Amino acid sequence: MRHLKLQLAMVAVTVALFALALAINHWLFARLEFAAGINWIYLPAGVRLLATLLFAEAGAVGLLLVSWPVNFLWFFPDDPERAFVGGVIASAVPYLLYLAARRVDGLHASLANLTPGRLLLLAVANAVAGPLLQHLYLASRGQAHLLPGFVAMATGDLAGTLIVLYGCRAALHAIARPR
């Protein structure tokens, strides 16, 4: 029962952090929107990676639970298929990258061996893989001229991820600094 409560708490924290990042992103960077669901700076991409690194499966579940309402109600209210698939891709990619880092690169679940270089590699992989799968899906639906959207989404995901990760790093250093 204790484990279940912890997992539910991690799901709830993921949902709250993603929703907060989305609200802040909209408030600060609404003018940098390239198209619906594509921003030149996208802070929630950083929360996706952070949540899966910290919370693993619970982070992925939280991302799915928050991505579907956002996609169905905000980004793609008239396209339920795209909203559904987009939520799955947005949740699965960072979690699959986390699993790959654990299995292939030997990343510890505690993240004790997560070096700045490994973190940067994960950030870049997340910023490329998510937009790539989203745009391959759009291509499968016959949408053309996808390269500009891919470039904008990958750039925005990388920028947002780096802002979130380095923002967390700075906050942790400020908290841990001896007085």
TIPA-238691 format. One record per residue: x, y, z of N, C-alpha, C in turn; residue number from 1. Coordinates in steps of 0.2 Angstrom, whole numbers. Layout:
N
SEDO  n.c1  n.c2  n.c3 ca.c1 ca.c2 ca.c3  c.c1  c.c2  c.c3 seq
SEDO     X     Y     Z     X     Y     Z     X     Y     Z NUM
...
This chain:
179
SEDO  n.c1  n.c2  n.c3 ca.c1 ca.c2 ca.c3  c.c1  c.c2  c.c3 seq
SEDO     4    -6     0     0     0     0     4     6     0   1
SEDO    10     6     4    14    12     4    17    13    -3   2
SEDO    19     8    -6    22     9   -13    17    12   -18   3
SEDO    11    10   -17     6    12   -22     5    20   -20   4
SEDO     5    22   -14     4    29   -12    10    33   -15   5
SEDO    16    30   -15    21    34   -17    21    35   -25   6
SEDO    19    29   -28    18    29   -36    13    35   -38   7
SEDO     7    35   -34     2    39   -35     4    47   -34   8
SEDO     8    48   -29    11    54   -28    15    56   -33   9
SEDO    19    52   -36    24    54   -41    20    55   -48  10
SEDO    15    52   -49    10    53   -55     7    60   -54  11
SEDO     5    62   -48     2    68   -46     7    74   -47  12
SEDO    13    73   -45    18    78   -45    20    79   -53  13
SEDO    20    74   -56    21    74   -64    16    78   -67  14
SEDO    10    77   -66     4    80   -69     4    88   -67  15
SEDO     6    89   -60     6    96   -58    12   100   -61  16
SEDO    17    97   -61    23   100   -64    22   102   -72  17
SEDO    19    97   -75    18    98   -82    13   103   -84  18
SEDO     8   103   -80     3   108   -81     6   115   -79  19
SEDO    10   116   -74    13   122   -72    18   124   -77  20
SEDO    22   120   -80    26   121   -86    22   124   -92  21
SEDO    17   120   -93    13   122   -99    10   129   -98  22
SEDO     7   131   -92     5   137   -91    10   143   -91  23
SEDO    16   142   -88    21   146   -88    24   147   -96  24
SEDO    24   142   -99    26   142  -106    21   147  -110  25
SEDO    15   145  -109    10   149  -113    10   157  -111  26
SEDO    11   158  -104    12   165  -102    18   168  -105  27
SEDO    24   165  -105    30   168  -107    31   168  -114  28
SEDO    29   163  -117    32   161  -124    26   160  -129  29
SEDO    20   163  -128    14   162  -132    16   165  -139  30
SEDO    20   170  -139    21   173  -146    26   169  -150  31
SEDO    29   164  -147    34   160  -150    31   154  -153  32
SEDO    24   153  -153    21   147  -156    22   147  -163  33
SEDO    24   141  -166    25   140  -173    19   138  -176  34
SEDO    16   133  -173     9   131  -175     6   127  -168  35
SEDO     0   125  -169    -3   122  -163     1   116  -161  36
SEDO     3   116  -154     7   111  -152    15   111  -153  37
SEDO    17   117  -157    24   117  -159    26   124  -157  38
SEDO    31   125  -152    34   131  -150    41   131  -151  39
SEDO    44   137  -152    51   138  -152    54   137  -145  40
SEDO    51   138  -140    53   136  -133    47   133  -130  41
SEDO    48   126  -128    43   122  -125    45   119  -118  42
SEDO    44   123  -113    46   120  -106    43   113  -104  43
SEDO    37   112  -106    35   105  -104    39    99  -107  44
SEDO    43   100  -112    47    95  -114    53    93  -109  45
SEDO    55    99  -106    60    97  -100    56    94   -94  46
SEDO    50    95   -93    47    91   -88    46    84   -90  47
SEDO    45    83   -96    44    76   -98    50    72   -97  48
SEDO    56    75   -98    62    71   -97    64    71   -90  49
SEDO    63    76   -86    64    76   -79    59    71   -75  50
SEDO    53    71   -77    48    67   -74    50    59   -75  51
SEDO    52    58   -81    54    51   -82    60    49   -79  52
SEDO    65    53   -79    71    52   -75    70    51   -68  53
SEDO    66    55   -65    65    55   -57    60    49   -55  54
SEDO    55    49   -59    49    44   -57    48    38   -61  55
SEDO    52    37   -67    52    31   -71    44    30   -74  56
SEDO    42    24   -72    35    23   -75    30    28   -72  57
SEDO    30    29   -66    25    34   -63    25    41   -67  58
SEDO    31    43   -69    32    49   -73    29    48   -80  59
SEDO    30    43   -83    27    41   -89    19    41   -89  60
SEDO    16    38   -84     9    38   -83     6    45   -82  61
SEDO    10    49   -77     8    55   -76     8    60   -82  62
SEDO    13    59   -86    13    62   -93     7    61   -97  63
SEDO     6    54   -98     0    52  -102    -6    55   -99  64
SEDO    -7    55   -93   -13    57   -90   -14    65   -91  65
SEDO    -9    69   -91    -9    76   -92    -9    77  -100  66
SEDO    -6    73  -104    -5    75  -111   -12    74  -115  67
SEDO   -15    69  -113   -22    68  -117   -27    74  -116  68
SEDO   -28    76  -109   -33    81  -109   -30    88  -112  69
SEDO   -24    89  -112   -21    95  -115   -22    94  -123  70
SEDO   -20    89  -125   -21    88  -133   -28    88  -135  71
SEDO   -32    84  -132   -39    84  -134   -43    90  -133  72
SEDO   -42    94  -128   -45   100  -126   -42   106  -128  73
SEDO   -36   106  -129   -32   113  -131   -29   113  -138  74
SEDO   -24   108  -139   -20   108  -145   -24   106  -151  75
SEDO   -28   100  -150   -31    97  -156   -38    95  -155  76
SEDO   -42   100  -153   -49    98  -151   -53    95  -157  77
SEDO   -51    96  -163   -55    94  -168   -52    88  -172  78
SEDO   -47    85  -169   -43    80  -172   -41    75  -166  79
SEDO   -46    70  -164   -45    66  -159   -40    61  -160  80
SEDO   -39    59  -166   -33    54  -168   -27    57  -166  81
SEDO   -26    63  -169   -19    66  -167   -18    68  -160  82
SEDO   -23    70  -156   -23    71  -149   -21    64  -146  83
SEDO   -24    59  -147   -22    52  -144   -15    50  -146  84
SEDO   -13    50  -152    -7    48  -154    -1    53  -151  85
SEDO    -3    59  -151     2    64  -149     3    63  -141  86
SEDO    -2    62  -138    -1    60  -130     3    54  -129  87
SEDO     2    49  -133     6    43  -132    13    44  -134  88
SEDO    15    47  -139    22    49  -141    25    53  -136  89
SEDO    22    58  -134    25    63  -129    26    60  -123  90
SEDO    22    54  -121    24    51  -114    29    45  -115  91
SEDO    28    42  -121    32    36  -122    40    37  -123  92
SEDO    41    43  -127    48    44  -130    52    45  -124  93
SEDO    51    50  -119    56    51  -114    57    45  -109  94
SEDO    51    41  -108    52    35  -104    56    29  -108  95
SEDO    55    29  -114    59    24  -118    67    26  -118  96
SEDO    68    33  -119    75    35  -118    78    33  -111  97
SEDO    74    34  -106    76    33   -99    78    25   -99  98
SEDO    73    21  -102    75    14  -102    81    12  -106  99
SEDO    82    15  -111    88    14  -115    94    16  -112 100
SEDO    94    22  -108   100    24  -104   101    19   -99 101
SEDO    96    16   -96    97    11   -90   100     5   -93 102
SEDO    98     3   -99   100    -4  -101   106    -3  -105 103
SEDO   107     2  -110   113     2  -114   118     6  -111 104
SEDO   117    11  -108   122    16  -105   124    14   -98 105
SEDO   120    10   -94   121     8   -87   119    14   -82 106
SEDO   114    18   -84   112    23   -80   108    20   -74 107
SEDO   110    22   -68   107    19   -62   101    22   -60 108
SEDO    96    18   -57    89    21   -56    90    27   -51 109
SEDO    95    27   -47    96    33   -42    99    39   -46 110
SEDO   101    38   -52   104    43   -56   111    46   -54 111
SEDO   114    42   -49   120    43   -46   126    44   -51 112
SEDO   125    40   -57   130    41   -62   128    45   -68 113
SEDO   123    49   -67   120    54   -72   125    60   -73 114
SEDO   130    59   -78   134    65   -79   131    71   -83 115
SEDO   134    76   -82   132    82   -87   132    80   -94 116
SEDO   137    76   -96   137    74  -103   131    69  -105 117
SEDO   130    64  -101   124    60  -102   118    63  -102 118
SEDO   117    68   -97   111    72   -97   110    76  -103 119
SEDO   115    79  -106   114    83  -112   113    78  -118 120
SEDO   116    72  -118   114    68  -123   107    66  -123 121
SEDO   104    64  -117    97    63  -116    92    69  -118 122
SEDO    95    75  -116    91    81  -118    90    81  -126 123
SEDO    96    80  -129    96    81  -137    92    75  -140 124
SEDO    93    69  -137    89    63  -140    82    64  -139 125
SEDO    80    67  -133    72    68  -132    70    73  -136 126
SEDO    74    79  -138    72    84  -142    71    82  -149 127
SEDO    75    77  -151    75    75  -158    70    69  -159 128
SEDO    70    64  -154    65    58  -155    58    60  -155 129
SEDO    56    64  -150    49    66  -150    46    69  -156 130
SEDO    49    75  -158    47    78  -164    47    73  -170 131
SEDO    53    69  -170    53    65  -176    47    60  -177 132
SEDO    46    57  -171    40    52  -171    33    56  -173 133
SEDO    33    62  -170    27    66  -171    26    67  -178 134
SEDO    32    69  -181    31    71  -189    31    65  -193 135
SEDO    34    59  -191    33    53  -195    25    51  -195 136
SEDO    22    52  -189    15    51  -189    11    56  -193 137
SEDO    13    62  -193     9    67  -198    11    65  -205 138
SEDO    17    63  -207    18    61  -214    14    55  -216 139
SEDO    13    50  -211     9    44  -212     1    46  -214 140
SEDO    -1    52  -211    -7    54  -213    -8    59  -219 141
SEDO    -2    59  -223    -2    63  -229     0    70  -228 142
SEDO     2    72  -222     3    80  -222    10    81  -225 143
SEDO    10    86  -229    17    88  -232    20    94  -229 144
SEDO    26    96  -231    30   101  -229    31   101  -221 145
SEDO    34    95  -219    35    94  -212    41    97  -209 146
SEDO    46    98  -213    53   100  -211    53   106  -206 147
SEDO    49   111  -208    50   117  -204    46   116  -197 148
SEDO    41   112  -197    38   110  -191    42   106  -186 149
SEDO    46   101  -189    51    97  -186    56   101  -183 150
SEDO    59   106  -187    65   110  -184    62   114  -179 151
SEDO    56   117  -179    54   122  -174    52   117  -168 152
SEDO    49   112  -168    48   107  -162    54   105  -159 153
SEDO    59   103  -163    65   100  -160    69   106  -157 154
SEDO    69   111  -160    72   117  -157    69   119  -150 155
SEDO    62   120  -150    59   121  -144    59   116  -139 156
SEDO    59   110  -141    60   105  -135    67   105  -132 157
SEDO    72   106  -136    79   106  -133    79   113  -129 158
SEDO    77   118  -132    77   124  -128    74   124  -121 159
SEDO    67   121  -121    63   120  -115    67   115  -110 160
SEDO    69   110  -113    72   105  -109    78   108  -105 161
SEDO    83   111  -109    89   114  -106    87   120  -101 162
SEDO    82   124  -102    79   129   -97    77   125   -91 163
SEDO    73   120   -91    70   117   -86    76   113   -82 164
SEDO    80   109   -85    86   106   -82    91   110   -78 165
SEDO    93   116   -82    97   120   -79    94   125   -73 166
SEDO    88   126   -74    84   129   -69    84   125   -63 167
SEDO    82   119   -63    82   114   -58    89   114   -54 168
SEDO    94   113   -59   101   113   -56   103   119   -52 169
SEDO   101   125   -55   102   131   -51    98   132   -44 170
SEDO    92   129   -45    88   129   -38    91   125   -33 171
SEDO    93   119   -35    96   114   -31   103   117   -28 172
SEDO   107   120   -32   113   123   -29   112   129   -25 173
SEDO   106   132   -26   105   138   -21   102   135   -15 174
SEDO    99   130   -15    96   127    -9   102   124    -5 175
SEDO   106   120    -8   111   116    -5   117   121    -3 176
SEDO   117   127    -5   123   131    -3   123   133     4 177
SEDO   129   131     7   130   132    14   129   140    16 178
SEDO   126   141    22   125   148    24   130   150    29 179
